[in-house]
Amino acid sequence: MSAPDVAPYFDLPPGNDLARRNRLLIADRTGWPPGVVSECERIEYVYPDWAVSWRHENTIKGFERPAGFYADRRTGRRHLERPLYGAVGKVLEAQIKAWRPDPDRWPRPLDE
């Protein structure tokens, strides 16, 4: 029995094109407000190290969050960080601009 041909799975769009396509699908299927996709793309253009999205309000107890723009870093220890939030794009952009690593959460080099 021969191995299945998996080559088509590796023919993915370059860079962040796949994420952009997915964002368009998610926005359409979950009903993002008008203009939100273009605002996410604008912020990502200015801050390419950040993945920006819009999320609906979550009212499930213990998982509450307001509707709005959220940004996660594309690199580093993003799994240790909470996403940045802004009710509107300009507020999120200010949060990204002001972001600095939390020295209490980030291990220091051994030679310090």
C-alpha angles and dihedrals in degrees: 000000000000127000116261118257105256097170095107090063091061095053094093127153115265125258117344095339093107092051090049092052091048091050090054091051093046092047092051096044097044098039106246114192118263115279096018096108093052091047091052090050092047092053092046090051090056094040107030093173090067130075108215127198141157121239132196121237113278115209098174108128110257093016100061118151134157123245114260147084121328131187131198125186114250093213140036125030097335091150087068094050133078115233117257116247137207128170087216131024096254091056091050090048090054090049091053092047092051096043118124128169114266105247092207092058099040117077114237121231114271093243095064 
